[in-house]
Amino acid sequence: MKIATWNINGVKARIENLLHWLGDADPDIVCLQEIKSVDEQFPREPIEALGYHVETHGQKGFNGVAILSKLRFDEVSRGLPGNDGDEQARFIEGVFSTASGALRVASLYLPNGNPVASEKFAYKLGWMDRLEHWTKARLKLEEPLVLAGDYNVIPQPEDARNAEAWLDDALFQPESRQAFRMLAHLGLTDAVRAVTDDPGTYTFWDYQAGAWQKNNGIRIDHLMLSPEAADSLLSASVQKHTRAWEKPSDHVPVVADLALAAA
């Protein structure tokens, strides 16, 4: 079963790229971030025509997450618990039936957090604290769990072509990186780093300053797996070629192949 994450950076602007990639890569479950669409205007029809069920948690103009799945949804939850006043659409969770039991998948879009000396960074850290508490509760279920998304965190210096350029950025602050490491300390496995230690593995290249042409990238899109999901990990890959397409997202898909079968 192929499970993917992709910050699409505007689903309506990238719909042709998305449809082409879905047909080519043939993933079973796709977590999208930054769909920049309200639920009612999400272009679900051409995606459903490819055999996907679609669930969204949208927001006008920015943010927004979605899950596309060839498996029917057993349950859907929207919004990360822990802050009833948080109106930003950054989290959606789906539960699916497999031959070996329940599979739980979340699509998440962590706050950027810049500038660091602002309430935006405090919101980022607060969001990550809520994610840690949510994850602790879900891990108690002892199910395959995939936390897929744009974490807006560069975990290690080797996850950036030029780490020194990010020293003052919220994506590379010690607090951000420590909050990301807490997920590993809970028992989650970084799918990409489980299969490669290549320091040139990136998932994002800015549109500015020729970042793509210079391969000046960073790795901020992650698939974090519970022990039950990690035990079934067959492979993981970064679909770098999509960044060279016309009108690309500045992020590329990340895919994990798990030894799970639909019920």
Solvent accessible surface area in square Angstrom, and as a share of the most:
residue,aa,sasa,rsa
1,M,28,0.13
2,K,78,0.33
3,I,0,0.00
4,A,0,0.00
5,T,0,0.00
6,W,4,0.01
7,N,0,0.00
8,I,0,0.00
9,N,16,0.08
10,G,8,0.08
11,V,0,0.00
12,K,97,0.41
13,A,53,0.41
14,R,34,0.13
15,I,29,0.15
16,E,125,0.56
17,N,23,0.12
18,L,0,0.00
19,L,37,0.18
20,H,110,0.49
21,W,1,0.00
22,L,3,0.01
23,G,56,0.54
24,D,97,0.50
25,A,17,0.13
26,D,77,0.40
27,P,1,0.00
28,D,35,0.18
29,I,0,0.00
30,V,0,0.00
31,C,0,0.00
32,L,0,0.00
33,Q,0,0.00
34,E,30,0.13
35,I,1,0.00
36,K,68,0.29
37,S,2,0.01
38,V,40,0.23
39,D,55,0.28
40,E,153,0.69
41,Q,114,0.51
42,F,7,0.03
43,P,24,0.15
44,R,70,0.25
45,E,118,0.53
46,P,52,0.33
47,I,0,0.00
48,E,73,0.33
49,A,87,0.67
50,L,78,0.39
51,G,44,0.42
52,Y,8,0.03
53,H,58,0.26
54,V,9,0.05
55,E,45,0.20
56,T,4,0.02
57,H,42,0.19
58,G,18,0.17
59,Q,37,0.16
60,K,165,0.70
61,G,51,0.49
62,F,106,0.44
63,N,5,0.03
64,G,0,0.00
65,V,0,0.00
66,A,0,0.00
67,I,0,0.00
68,L,0,0.00
69,S,0,0.00
70,K,70,0.30
71,L,19,0.09
72,R,180,0.66
73,F,37,0.15
74,D,81,0.42
75,E,98,0.44
76,V,45,0.26
77,S,50,0.32
78,R,111,0.41
79,G,31,0.29
80,L,12,0.06
81,P,83,0.52
82,G,67,0.65
83,N,65,0.33
84,D,155,0.80
85,G,62,0.59
86,D,33,0.17
87,E,157,0.70
88,Q,64,0.29
89,A,2,0.01
90,R,23,0.08
91,F,2,0.01
92,I,0,0.00
93,E,3,0.01
94,G,0,0.00
95,V,8,0.05
96,F,0,0.00
97,S,52,0.33
98,T,9,0.05
99,A,77,0.60
100,S,92,0.60
101,G,36,0.34
102,A,36,0.28
103,L,0,0.00
104,R,22,0.08
105,V,0,0.00
106,A,0,0.00
107,S,0,0.00
108,L,0,0.00
109,Y,23,0.09
110,L,0,0.00
111,P,3,0.02
112,N,67,0.34
113,G,4,0.04
114,N,44,0.23
115,P,82,0.52
116,V,48,0.28
117,A,104,0.81
118,S,35,0.22
119,E,129,0.58
120,K,109,0.46
121,F,17,0.07
122,A,65,0.51
123,Y,52,0.20
124,K,0,0.00
125,L,53,0.26
126,G,33,0.32
127,W,3,0.01
128,M,7,0.03
129,D,71,0.37
130,R,28,0.10
131,L,1,0.01
132,E,25,0.11
133,H,109,0.49
134,W,16,0.06
135,T,0,0.00
136,K,84,0.36
137,A,51,0.39
138,R,62,0.23
139,L,33,0.16
140,K,165,0.70
141,L,84,0.42
142,E,129,0.58
143,E,38,0.17
144,P,25,0.16
145,L,3,0.02
146,V,1,0.00
147,L,0,0.00
148,A,0,0.00
149,G,0,0.00
150,D,1,0.01
151,Y,0,0.00
152,N,9,0.04
153,V,0,0.00
154,I,0,0.00
155,P,9,0.06
156,Q,64,0.28
157,P,66,0.41
158,E,78,0.35
159,D,1,0.00
160,A,8,0.06
161,R,131,0.48
162,N,73,0.37
163,A,21,0.16
164,E,136,0.61
165,A,71,0.55
166,W,55,0.19
167,L,105,0.52
168,D,130,0.67
169,D,33,0.17
170,A,0,0.00
171,L,7,0.03
172,F,11,0.04
173,Q,25,0.11
174,P,90,0.56
175,E,82,0.37
176,S,0,0.00
177,R,44,0.16
178,Q,105,0.47
179,A,24,0.19
180,F,11,0.04
181,R,89,0.32
182,M,59,0.26
183,L,3,0.02
184,A,50,0.38
185,H,131,0.58
186,L,45,0.23
187,G,32,0.31
188,L,8,0.04
189,T,44,0.25
190,D,23,0.12
191,A,0,0.00
192,V,3,0.01
193,R,60,0.22
194,A,56,0.43
195,V,70,0.40
196,T,44,0.25
197,D,125,0.65
198,D,73,0.38
199,P,82,0.51
200,G,35,0.33
201,T,18,0.10
202,Y,13,0.05
203,T,0,0.00
204,F,27,0.11
205,W,1,0.00
206,D,58,0.30
207,Y,100,0.38
208,Q,125,0.56
209,A,87,0.67
210,G,27,0.26
211,A,5,0.04
212,W,60,0.21
213,Q,145,0.65
214,K,134,0.57
215,N,45,0.23
216,N,66,0.34
217,G,1,0.01
218,I,2,0.01
219,R,2,0.01
220,I,3,0.02
221,D,0,0.00
222,H,0,0.00
223,L,0,0.00
224,M,1,0.00
225,L,0,0.00
226,S,0,0.00
227,P,60,0.38
228,E,55,0.25
229,A,0,0.00
230,A,27,0.21
231,D,131,0.68
232,S,15,0.09
233,L,35,0.17
234,L,116,0.58
235,S,54,0.35
236,A,16,0.12
237,S,51,0.33
238,V,33,0.19
239,Q,36,0.16
240,K,85,0.36
241,H,87,0.39
242,T,3,0.02
243,R,16,0.06
244,A,67,0.52
245,W,57,0.20
246,E,148,0.66
247,K,125,0.53
248,P,24,0.15
249,S,3,0.02
250,D,18,0.09
251,H,11,0.05
252,V,0,0.00
253,P,0,0.00
254,V,0,0.00
255,V,14,0.08
256,A,0,0.00
257,D,37,0.19
258,L,0,0.00
259,A,62,0.48
260,L,24,0.12
261,A,59,0.46
262,A,59,0.46
263,A,99,0.76
